[in-house]
Amino acid sequence: MAEPAAPPPAKQKSGWLNLVVDYGPILVFFLVYKHFAPKGGQAALGEVTAVISGTLAFMAAAVVALGFSLWKFRRVSPMLWLSTVLIVVFGGLTVLLQDAFYIQIKPTAIYLLFGAALIGGWLKGRALLKILLEAAFEGLDDAGWMILSRNWGFFFLVLAALNEVLRHFYNVANHNFGTWIALKAWVFMPLSFLFTFVHMPMLLRHGLAASAEDEVVTHPPHE
């Protein structure tokens, strides 16, 4: 008599690891910048040095996060690939030209790119967010993906506009670059999590699997 087949292994919960992959590089950037940031109203040159040091650490941490995702999950989402490439490109420009403008404009570029892509796909009847997020919303039906794609598209455009407002008022020139970094952490992240959880009733109505509900951690690509 054949032995009964062993039950399949339980799906590994990885929501907190996804948070580390997405927000770890930002935390590294913030800590390195704060370590090198000038104290007591020193010259802007010290501020630029802190930005360059933080940017180099940010680029390295982003590449490490991508490698970890590939090793741990055996895959890298399209969103993570694209955001890492943009981090390296804009970070490289920041370091090469010694200008913090490029690291500040990078989130705007990312938000505009994803916002335009998602809204363009929605107008054509395609839920591109389903491709970007892959299996993050297990069981969600096509109508749910379309709503989510449209809403995140417009939300990305709002974030792009908000970043531009903050970049205008908080930059190296007026010695407020550190404030811009802090606002990125304490405004953009909470807004993104709030935006996600506001959608939970809609997601559940459109078939989000109960097993996936606890793992939903949706947010903009790391910046």
Summary of the structure (lengths in Angstrom):
residues: 223
radius of gyration: 19.5
end to end distance: 57.2
largest distance: 81.1
contacts: 684
relative contact order: 0.14
helix: 74%
strand: 0%
